[in-house]
């Protein structure tokens, strides 16, 4: 990362947060499991600009009884496809290597 982690949630000490950010970068999508609100899950994929930087995110949220963790990978593929389409409209092409944050 180019900057220090200023704040972390009470459930994620800095080391765990950095490890999670590494996992997110490797798989290309992020998720929350009832972290922001009890009973709410979210999956998100990055939208990149022409310079490869993340300029937005495309996400889907739902109640945990309908959006269970087992559905995350399939939903993430759909979100990634949508985010890639938006990214390409912004001038980004997947063959570009995203900038390193670390």
C-alpha positions in Angstrom: 0.0 0.0 0.0 1.2 3.5 -0.7 -0.3 4.8 2.6 -0.8 3.5 6.1 -4.0 1.9 7.1 -5.6 4.6 9.1 -8.6 2.7 10.5 -9.6 -0.9 10.8 -12.9 -2.4 11.9 -12.8 -3.9 15.4 -13.1 -7.4 13.9 -10.0 -7.0 11.7 -6.7 -6.0 13.2 -4.2 -4.5 10.7 -2.4 -7.8 9.9 -5.7 -9.6 9.2 -6.9 -6.7 7.0 -3.7 -6.7 5.0 -4.0 -10.4 4.4 -7.6 -10.0 3.3 -6.6 -7.2 0.9 -4.1 -9.6 -0.6 -6.8 -12.3 -1.1 -9.1 -9.8 -2.7 -6.4 -8.7 -5.2 -5.6 -12.3 -6.0 -9.2 -13.4 -6.7 -10.4 -10.1 -8.2 -13.4 -9.5 -6.0 -14.4 -8.7 -2.5 -17.2 -9.7 -0.2 -18.6 -8.9 3.2 -20.5 -11.5 5.4 -22.7 -9.6 7.8 -19.8 -7.2 8.6 -21.6 -3.9 7.9 -25.1 -5.0 9.1 -26.4 -8.2 10.6 -28.1 -10.3 8.0 -26.5 -8.4 5.0 -24.0 -9.9 2.6 -22.3 -8.1 -0.3 -20.0 -9.1 -3.3 -18.2 -6.5 -5.3 -15.8 -6.2 -8.3 -13.5 -3.3 -9.2 -14.1 -1.0 -12.1 -10.8 0.3 -13.5 -10.0 3.5 -15.4 -7.7 3.8 -18.5 -4.7 4.0 -16.2 -5.6 0.7 -14.5 -6.5 2.4 -11.2 -9.8 1.4 -9.5 -12.2 4.2 -10.1 -15.4 2.5 -8.8 -17.0 -0.7 -7.8 -19.9 -2.8 -9.0 -21.6 -4.6 -6.2 -24.7 -6.7 -5.3 -26.0 -7.0 -1.7 -28.8 -9.0 -0.2 -30.1 -10.7 2.9 -27.8 -13.5 4.0 -30.6 -16.0 3.8 -30.9 -15.3 0.1 -27.3 -14.3 -0.7 -25.3 -17.0 1.0 -21.6 -17.4 0.8 -22.0 -20.5 -1.4 -23.3 -18.2 -4.2 -20.4 -15.7 -4.0 -18.1 -17.2 -6.7 -20.9 -17.4 -9.3 -22.2 -13.9 -8.5 -18.6 -12.5 -8.5 -18.1 -13.9 -12.1 -21.2 -11.9 -13.2 -20.1 -8.8 -11.4 -16.6 -9.1 -12.8 -18.0 -9.4 -16.3 -20.1 -6.3 -15.8 -17.2 -4.4 -14.2 -14.9 -5.4 -17.1 -17.4 -4.1 -19.6 -17.6 -0.8 -17.8 -13.8 -0.7 -17.4 -13.4 -1.2 -21.2 -15.7 1.7 -21.8 -13.4 3.8 -19.7 -10.4 2.7 -21.7 -9.1 -0.1 -19.5 -8.2 -3.5 -21.0 -7.7 -6.6 -18.9 -4.3 -7.3 -20.4 -3.1 -4.2 -18.6 -1.5 -4.9 -15.2 -3.2 -3.1 -12.4 -0.9 -0.8 -10.3 0.7 -2.3 -7.2 -0.6 -1.0 -3.9 2.1 -2.5 -1.9 
